[in-house]
Amino acid sequence: MTTITATTDHQPLACSHCNSRFESVFCKLKAEELEKIAESKSCVFYAKGQTIFQEGAYPQGLFCVNSGKIKLVKLGNQGKEQILRLSKGGDSLGYRSLLSNEPYAASAITLEDSSVCFIPKDVFLNMMQRSNALTIEVMNLLTGDLAHAEKQITHIAQHSLRERVAESILVLKETYGLEDDGVTLAVTLTREDMANMVGTATESVIRFLSEFKNDKMIELDGKKIRILDIKRLTATANLDY
């Protein structure tokens, strides 16, 4: 993976005016606490395909997604990517490595043009010491990560490949929502990225998507996916929601 130079915004948006504030880990901070963070942060624009941070590097601060879509990927022994998580506006990145003072276990790469704020390590950790509300929100993130990991392990062990491909479509819907037509996923992923979500070959994803299309559960338009029958798709994924 090649890191491309990003563009720094010299007039970062105030945290109190951020559209993603109430979706972020800072949702319950007081006005003066948000101002303290705003004074020290920098905001960076990343074009599609740029690397925000690299697996193996040591964290220097916390990344907060203002807008855009990002994948967290880990490289396998053969150089194949495994997508561990998808992020959107309001999400925080790199907090586990920051808190444990360990190298990043994965790389963060943009799926589309994204705006990301960076808060220096000392500022974030000092704010955690001062704010019980922030500490609780971070704990919620960590417990959520554990639940997500347990769910992934269970599904890999107990669900068929066909079920996991169907589930990946539903995960994209839950994470990024739908376009204004109410059926088209509001994110465009390559078939390779979808395969890296599921943990299979690209050819397998293409085959199952074609089957879902023939079964009238989805419609394909290039890389775009439209969900036509969410009940059947959910049943195919063998999920309860």
Secondary structure, DSSP 8 states (H G I E B T S, - for coil): ------EEESS---GGG-TTGGGSTTTT--HHHHHHHHHH-EEEEE-TT-EEE-TT----EEEEEEES-EEEEEE-TTS-EEEEEEE-TT-EESHHHHHHT---SSEEEESS-EEEEEEEHHHHHHHHHH-HHHHHHHHHHHHHHHHHHHHHHHHHHHS-HHHHHHHHHHHHHHHH-B-TTSSBBSS---HHHHHHHHTS-HHHHHHHHHHHHHTTSEEEETTEEEES-HHHHHHHHT---
